[in-house]
Amino acid sequence: MTTLAFIGDLPLIRPGITLVQLHDELWRVTRPDGDVLGYIEQFRVREGLRYRAKRLVVRQRRFIVMGEFWSIDDAIECFRPS
């Protein structure tokens, strides 16, 4: 399992995507060219931390929830290019 680490406001780059931590519980997911793909939210439930992946649908000006995960790595996978 990969652990995400941030140094200040430096972005985390994965093949085909970049994550920028906006605050303790929110990451913006972009393409390397800066286009926003969506967000990953962290939230607490009784059993521990969960991560919600939300894809931005620009034309409809809304978000689609792609899933909720126990691992941020699984949430990131929703945004990887095919």
N, CA, C and O atoms as CSV, one atom per row, in Angstrom:
chain,resi,resn,atom,element,x,y,z
A,1,MET,N,N,0.843,-1.174,0.000
A,1,MET,CA,C,0.000,0.000,0.000
A,1,MET,C,C,0.887,1.235,0.000
A,1,MET,O,O,1.887,1.293,0.716
A,2,THR,N,N,0.519,2.213,-0.799
A,2,THR,CA,C,1.268,3.457,-0.890
A,2,THR,C,C,0.700,4.462,0.090
A,2,THR,O,O,-0.518,4.596,0.206
A,3,THR,N,N,1.562,5.164,0.791
A,3,THR,CA,C,1.128,6.222,1.679
A,3,THR,C,C,1.392,7.549,1.004
A,3,THR,O,O,2.491,7.787,0.502
A,4,LEU,N,N,0.387,8.420,0.988
A,4,LEU,CA,C,0.566,9.727,0.370
A,4,LEU,C,C,1.325,10.639,1.317
A,4,LEU,O,O,1.030,10.695,2.511
A,5,ALA,N,N,2.282,11.339,0.788
A,5,ALA,CA,C,3.039,12.292,1.582
A,5,ALA,C,C,3.089,13.610,0.828
A,5,ALA,O,O,3.281,13.632,-0.388
A,6,PHE,N,N,2.919,14.683,1.535
A,6,PHE,CA,C,2.991,16.012,0.943
A,6,PHE,C,C,4.027,16.812,1.694
A,6,PHE,O,O,4.136,16.719,2.917
A,7,ILE,N,N,4.788,17.597,0.958
A,7,ILE,CA,C,5.755,18.501,1.557
A,7,ILE,C,C,5.210,19.897,1.310
A,7,ILE,O,O,5.288,20.408,0.193
A,8,GLY,N,N,4.659,20.518,2.348
A,8,GLY,CA,C,4.009,21.811,2.166
A,8,GLY,C,C,2.848,21.678,1.209
A,8,GLY,O,O,1.976,20.830,1.398
A,9,ASP,N,N,2.831,22.517,0.174
A,9,ASP,CA,C,1.755,22.489,-0.812
A,9,ASP,C,C,2.184,21.817,-2.105
A,9,ASP,O,O,1.512,21.970,-3.126
A,10,LEU,N,N,3.289,21.076,-2.087
A,10,LEU,CA,C,3.759,20.430,-3.310
A,10,LEU,C,C,2.798,19.327,-3.726
A,10,LEU,O,O,2.343,18.557,-2.880
A,11,PRO,N,N,2.482,19.238,-5.009
A,11,PRO,CA,C,1.540,18.213,-5.469
A,11,PRO,C,C,2.160,16.824,-5.498
A,11,PRO,O,O,3.375,16.670,-5.620
A,12,LEU,N,N,1.307,15.828,-5.384
A,12,LEU,CA,C,1.702,14.439,-5.557
A,12,LEU,C,C,1.359,14.071,-6.988
A,12,LEU,O,O,0.222,14.263,-7.418
A,13,ILE,N,N,2.323,13.545,-7.732
A,13,ILE,CA,C,2.105,13.204,-9.135
A,13,ILE,C,C,2.136,11.690,-9.281
A,13,ILE,O,O,3.057,11.028,-8.802
A,14,ARG,N,N,1.127,11.154,-9.942
A,14,ARG,CA,C,1.042,9.747,-10.304
A,14,ARG,C,C,0.967,9.699,-11.816
A,14,ARG,O,O,0.633,10.712,-12.431
A,15,PRO,N,N,1.260,8.576,-12.444
A,15,PRO,CA,C,1.173,8.521,-13.909
A,15,PRO,C,C,-0.205,8.979,-14.404
A,15,PRO,O,O,-1.220,8.351,-14.101
A,16,GLY,N,N,-0.230,10.061,-15.156
A,16,GLY,CA,C,-1.455,10.567,-15.752
A,16,GLY,C,C,-2.301,11.474,-14.892
A,16,GLY,O,O,-3.247,12.079,-15.396
A,17,ILE,N,N,-1.991,11.596,-13.582
A,17,ILE,CA,C,-2.767,12.478,-12.710
A,17,ILE,C,C,-1.867,13.174,-11.703
A,17,ILE,O,O,-0.757,12.728,-11.414
A,18,THR,N,N,-2.376,14.275,-11.182
A,18,THR,CA,C,-1.702,15.011,-10.123
A,18,THR,C,C,-2.707,15.244,-9.007
A,18,THR,O,O,-3.858,15.589,-9.276
A,19,LEU,N,N,-2.293,15.061,-7.758
A,19,LEU,CA,C,-3.147,15.340,-6.605
A,19,LEU,C,C,-2.542,16.487,-5.819
A,19,LEU,O,O,-1.344,16.500,-5.533
A,20,VAL,N,N,-3.389,17.453,-5.474
A,20,VAL,CA,C,-2.956,18.566,-4.638
A,20,VAL,C,C,-3.852,18.576,-3.410
A,20,VAL,O,O,-5.076,18.641,-3.520
A,21,GLN,N,N,-3.227,18.511,-2.236
A,21,GLN,CA,C,-4.003,18.515,-1.001
A,21,GLN,C,C,-4.437,19.943,-0.708
A,21,GLN,O,O,-3.606,20.834,-0.532
A,22,LEU,N,N,-5.766,20.155,-0.657
A,22,LEU,CA,C,-6.314,21.484,-0.414
A,22,LEU,C,C,-6.445,21.772,1.066
A,22,LEU,O,O,-6.266,22.912,1.495
A,23,HIS,N,N,-6.753,20.763,1.847
A,23,HIS,CA,C,-6.715,20.811,3.310
A,23,HIS,C,C,-6.660,19.379,3.817
A,23,HIS,O,O,-6.536,18.449,3.020
A,24,ASP,N,N,-6.750,19.187,5.117
A,24,ASP,CA,C,-6.535,17.858,5.700
A,24,ASP,C,C,-7.436,16.769,5.128
A,24,ASP,O,O,-7.071,15.594,5.152
A,25,GLU,N,N,-8.606,17.141,4.615
A,25,GLU,CA,C,-9.580,16.131,4.200
A,25,GLU,C,C,-10.027,16.266,2.755
A,25,GLU,O,O,-11.066,15.719,2.385
A,26,LEU,N,N,-9.262,16.988,1.917
A,26,LEU,CA,C,-9.691,17.198,0.538
A,26,LEU,C,C,-8.496,17.308,-0.397
A,26,LEU,O,O,-7.556,18.060,-0.139
A,27,TRP,N,N,-8.544,16.538,-1.500
A,27,TRP,CA,C,-7.519,16.572,-2.536
A,27,TRP,C,C,-8.172,16.892,-3.871
A,27,TRP,O,O,-9.235,16.356,-4.188
A,28,ARG,N,N,-7.548,17.757,-4.653
A,28,ARG,CA,C,-7.999,18.015,-6.019
A,28,ARG,C,C,-7.218,17.088,-6.937
A,28,ARG,O,O,-6.003,16.950,-6.799
A,29,VAL,N,N,-7.915,16.450,-7.875
A,29,VAL,CA,C,-7.296,15.526,-8.818
A,29,VAL,C,C,-7.317,16.190,-10.192
A,29,VAL,O,O,-8.378,16.566,-10.689
A,30,THR,N,N,-6.128,16.332,-10.808
A,30,THR,CA,C,-6.031,16.980,-12.120
A,30,THR,C,C,-5.197,16.127,-13.062
A,30,THR,O,O,-4.479,15.217,-12.646
A,31,ARG,N,N,-5.313,16.449,-14.342
A,31,ARG,CA,C,-4.371,15.913,-15.317
A,31,ARG,C,C,-3.098,16.715,-15.165
A,31,ARG,O,O,-3.129,17.805,-14.595
A,32,PRO,N,N,-1.971,16.206,-15.660
A,32,PRO,CA,C,-0.723,16.977,-15.552
A,32,PRO,C,C,-0.809,18.362,-16.214
A,32,PRO,O,O,-0.065,19.267,-15.837
A,33,ASP,N,N,-1.712,18.538,-17.200
A,33,ASP,CA,C,-1.844,19.844,-17.853
A,33,ASP,C,C,-2.723,20.807,-17.058
A,33,ASP,O,O,-2.888,21.958,-17.462
A,34,GLY,N,N,-3.289,20.360,-15.938
A,34,GLY,CA,C,-4.056,21.233,-15.068
A,34,GLY,C,C,-5.559,21.064,-15.129
A,34,GLY,O,O,-6.260,21.609,-14.277
A,35,ASP,N,N,-6.095,20.322,-16.115
A,35,ASP,CA,C,-7.539,20.088,-16.180
A,35,ASP,C,C,-7.992,19.349,-14.929
A,35,ASP,O,O,-7.401,18.335,-14.558
A,36,VAL,N,N,-9.042,19.854,-14.274
A,36,VAL,CA,C,-9.557,19.233,-13.052
A,36,VAL,C,C,-10.411,18.031,-13.425
A,36,VAL,O,O,-11.345,18.134,-14.220
A,37,LEU,N,N,-10.071,16.877,-12.829
A,37,LEU,CA,C,-10.840,15.646,-13.019
A,37,LEU,C,C,-11.879,15.466,-11.921
A,37,LEU,O,O,-12.957,14.925,-12.168
A,38,GLY,N,N,-11.560,15.918,-10.708
A,38,GLY,CA,C,-12.482,15.756,-9.594
A,38,GLY,C,C,-11.780,15.962,-8.270
A,38,GLY,O,O,-10.751,16.632,-8.190
A,39,TYR,N,N,-12.353,15.373,-7.230
A,39,TYR,CA,C,-11.844,15.539,-5.872
A,39,TYR,C,C,-11.931,14.227,-5.116
A,39,TYR,O,O,-12.738,13.356,-5.440
A,40,ILE,N,N,-11.092,14.102,-4.109
A,40,ILE,CA,C,-11.171,12.989,-3.167
A,40,ILE,C,C,-11.356,13.610,-1.791
A,40,ILE,O,O,-10.558,14.439,-1.353
A,41,GLU,N,N,-12.428,13.191,-1.117
A,41,GLU,CA,C,-12.731,13.669,0.227
A,41,GLU,C,C,-12.440,12.570,1.229
A,41,GLU,O,O,-12.736,11.402,0.976
A,42,GLN,N,N,-11.872,12.929,2.347
A,42,GLN,CA,C,-11.672,11.994,3.455
A,42,GLN,C,C,-12.728,12.298,4.502
A,42,GLN,O,O,-12.976,13.464,4.811
A,43,PHE,N,N,-13.353,11.266,5.052
A,43,PHE,CA,C,-14.324,11.473,6.117
A,43,PHE,C,C,-14.274,10.304,7.080
A,43,PHE,O,O,-13.872,9.195,6.727
A,44,ARG,N,N,-14.690,10.577,8.296
A,44,ARG,CA,C,-14.623,9.570,9.359
A,44,ARG,C,C,-15.980,8.897,9.537
A,44,ARG,O,O,-17.026,9.546,9.549
A,45,VAL,N,N,-15.928,7.579,9.673
A,45,VAL,CA,C,-17.088,6.779,10.056
A,45,VAL,C,C,-16.704,6.011,11.315
A,45,VAL,O,O,-15.545,6.030,11.731
A,46,ARG,N,N,-17.655,5.350,11.905
A,46,ARG,CA,C,-17.392,4.628,13.156
A,46,ARG,C,C,-16.219,3.654,13.015
A,46,ARG,O,O,-15.428,3.491,13.944
A,47,GLU,N,N,-16.111,3.002,11.841
A,47,GLU,CA,C,-15.082,1.981,11.638
A,47,GLU,C,C,-13.714,2.543,11.255
A,47,GLU,O,O,-12.731,1.802,11.244
A,48,GLY,N,N,-13.632,3.823,10.944
A,48,GLY,CA,C,-12.344,4.417,10.555
A,48,GLY,C,C,-12.512,5.485,9.489
A,48,GLY,O,O,-13.570,6.105,9.378
A,49,LEU,N,N,-11.452,5.698,8.698
A,49,LEU,CA,C,-11.465,6.719,7.652
A,49,LEU,C,C,-11.924,6.133,6.327
A,49,LEU,O,O,-11.549,5.019,5.960
A,50,ARG,N,N,-12.745,6.904,5.612
A,50,ARG,CA,C,-13.211,6.529,4.270
A,50,ARG,C,C,-12.795,7.636,3.310
A,50,ARG,O,O,-12.524,8.765,3.718
A,51,TYR,N,N,-12.749,7.288,2.026
A,51,TYR,CA,C,-12.379,8.230,0.976
A,51,TYR,C,C,-13.439,8.171,-0.116
A,51,TYR,O,O,-13.769,7.095,-0.614
A,52,ARG,N,N,-13.974,9.343,-0.487
A,52,ARG,CA,C,-15.012,9.432,-1.514
A,52,ARG,C,C,-14.405,10.080,-2.751
A,52,ARG,O,O,-13.869,11.186,-2.675
A,53,ALA,N,N,-14.488,9.397,-3.890
A,53,ALA,CA,C,-13.997,9.918,-5.161
A,53,ALA,C,C,-15.172,10.553,-5.897
A,53,ALA,O,O,-16.207,9.917,-6.094
A,54,LYS,N,N,-15.001,11.824,-6.304
A,54,LYS,CA,C,-16.047,12.546,-7.017
A,54,LYS,C,C,-15.470,13.105,-8.317
A,54,LYS,O,O,-14.527,13.896,-8.302
A,55,ARG,N,N,-16.051,12.682,-9.443
A,55,ARG,CA,C,-15.596,13.163,-10.754
A,55,ARG,C,C,-16.398,14.395,-11.144
A,55,ARG,O,O,-17.619,14.434,-10.985
A,56,LEU,N,N,-15.697,15.400,-11.655
A,56,LEU,CA,C,-16.322,16.626,-12.129
A,56,LEU,C,C,-16.826,16.417,-13.560
A,56,LEU,O,O,-16.068,15.998,-14.435
A,57,VAL,N,N,-18.102,16.710,-13.790
A,57,VAL,CA,C,-18.691,16.667,-15.125
A,57,VAL,C,C,-18.876,18.131,-15.534
A,57,VAL,O,O,-19.860,18.767,-15.156
A,58,VAL,N,N,-17.932,18.654,-16.301
A,58,VAL,CA,C,-17.878,20.078,-16.600
A,58,VAL,C,C,-19.120,20.542,-17.349
A,58,VAL,O,O,-19.714,21.556,-16.984
A,59,ARG,N,N,-19.515,19.832,-18.373
A,59,ARG,CA,C,-20.666,20.258,-19.198
A,59,ARG,C,C,-21.959,20.337,-18.398
A,59,ARG,O,O,-22.821,21.171,-18.675
A,60,GLN,N,N,-22.087,19.463,-17.404
A,60,GLN,CA,C,-23.306,19.458,-16.589
A,60,GLN,C,C,-23.137,20.262,-15.301
A,60,GLN,O,O,-24.088,20.443,-14.541
A,61,ARG,N,N,-21.920,20.740,-15.066
A,61,ARG,CA,C,-21.591,21.531,-13.876
A,61,ARG,C,C,-22.028,20.836,-12.593
A,61,ARG,O,O,-22.727,21.411,-11.759
A,62,ARG,N,N,-21.595,19.574,-12.456
A,62,ARG,CA,C,-21.922,18.801,-11.262
A,62,ARG,C,C,-20.860,17.737,-11.037
A,62,ARG,O,O,-19.959,17.549,-11.855
A,63,PHE,N,N,-20.985,17.049,-9.917
A,63,PHE,CA,C,-20.081,15.960,-9.577
A,63,PHE,C,C,-20.846,14.641,-9.584
A,63,PHE,O,O,-22.037,14.591,-9.275
A,64,ILE,N,N,-20.138,13.580,-9.943
A,64,ILE,CA,C,-20.667,12.227,-9.858
A,64,ILE,C,C,-19.813,11.482,-8.845
A,64,ILE,O,O,-18.592,11.416,-8.990
A,65,VAL,N,N,-20.445,10.922,-7.823
A,65,VAL,CA,C,-19.721,10.123,-6.842
A,65,VAL,C,C,-19.370,8.801,-7.500
A,65,VAL,O,O,-20.249,8.065,-7.950
A,66,MET,N,N,-18.070,8.504,-7.551
A,66,MET,CA,C,-17.600,7.289,-8.209
A,66,MET,C,C,-17.471,6.131,-7.235
A,66,MET,O,O,-17.389,4.972,-7.644
A,67,GLY,N,N,-17.455,6.442,-5.958
A,67,GLY,CA,C,-17.371,5.390,-4.962
A,67,GLY,C,C,-16.784,5.884,-3.658
A,67,GLY,O,O,-16.217,6.974,-3.576
A,68,GLU,N,N,-16.936,5.045,-2.630
A,68,GLU,CA,C,-16.337,5.286,-1.321
A,68,GLU,C,C,-15.445,4.102,-1.005
A,68,GLU,O,O,-15.809,2.950,-1.241
A,69,PHE,N,N,-14.263,4.403,-0.464
A,69,PHE,CA,C,-13.217,3.391,-0.312
A,69,PHE,C,C,-12.572,3.492,1.063
A,69,PHE,O,O,-12.606,4.541,1.706
A,70,TRP,N,N,-11.986,2.384,1.499
A,70,TRP,CA,C,-11.227,2.367,2.752
A,70,TRP,C,C,-9.801,2.855,2.533
A,70,TRP,O,O,-9.112,3.193,3.495
A,71,SER,N,N,-9.352,2.896,1.289
A,71,SER,CA,C,-7.978,3.289,0.966
A,71,SER,C,C,-8.000,4.462,-0.007
A,71,SER,O,O,-8.767,4.462,-0.971
A,72,ILE,N,N,-7.159,5.459,0.248
A,72,ILE,CA,C,-7.065,6.575,-0.694
A,72,ILE,C,C,-6.501,6.096,-2.026
A,72,ILE,O,O,-6.830,6.655,-3.072
A,73,ASP,N,N,-5.667,5.082,-2.001
A,73,ASP,CA,C,-5.125,4.537,-3.247
A,73,ASP,C,C,-6.229,3.983,-4.136
A,73,ASP,O,O,-6.178,4.122,-5.358
A,74,ASP,N,N,-7.238,3.347,-3.515
A,74,ASP,CA,C,-8.368,2.840,-4.304
A,74,ASP,C,C,-9.174,4.002,-4.892
A,74,ASP,O,O,-9.642,3.916,-6.027
A,75,ALA,N,N,-9.335,5.070,-4.139
A,75,ALA,CA,C,-10.041,6.256,-4.650
A,75,ALA,C,C,-9.272,6.885,-5.819
A,75,ALA,O,O,-9.881,7.333,-6.790
A,76,ILE,N,N,-7.956,6.919,-5.728
A,76,ILE,CA,C,-7.126,7.473,-6.793
A,76,ILE,C,C,-7.281,6.665,-8.074
A,76,ILE,O,O,-7.280,7.228,-9.168
A,77,GLU,N,N,-7.413,5.361,-7.946
A,77,GLU,CA,C,-7.552,4.490,-9.115
A,77,GLU,C,C,-8.749,4.885,-9.988
A,77,GLU,O,O,-8.719,4.656,-11.197
A,78,CYS,N,N,-9.779,5.459,-9.416
A,78,CYS,CA,C,-10.954,5.894,-10.192
A,78,CYS,C,C,-10.590,6.937,-11.240
A,78,CYS,O,O,-11.303,7.085,-12.232
A,79,PHE,N,N,-9.504,7.655,-11.040
A,79,PHE,CA,C,-9.133,8.761,-11.913
A,79,PHE,C,C,-8.008,8.405,-12.891
A,79,PHE,O,O,-7.680,9.197,-13.774
A,80,ARG,N,N,-7.429,7.236,-12.738
A,80,ARG,CA,C,-6.329,6.860,-13.635
A,80,ARG,C,C,-6.811,6.712,-15.061
A,80,ARG,O,O,-7.896,6.181,-15.296
A,81,PRO,N,N,-6.018,7.176,-16.021
A,81,PRO,CA,C,-6.402,6.989,-17.430
A,81,PRO,C,C,-6.413,5.504,-17.794
A,81,PRO,O,O,-5.601,4.725,-17.295
A,82,SER,N,N,-7.331,5.133,-18.657
A,82,SER,CA,C,-7.436,3.721,-19.057
A,82,SER,C,C,-6.356,3.342,-20.042
A,82,SER,O,O,-6.297,2.194,-20.483
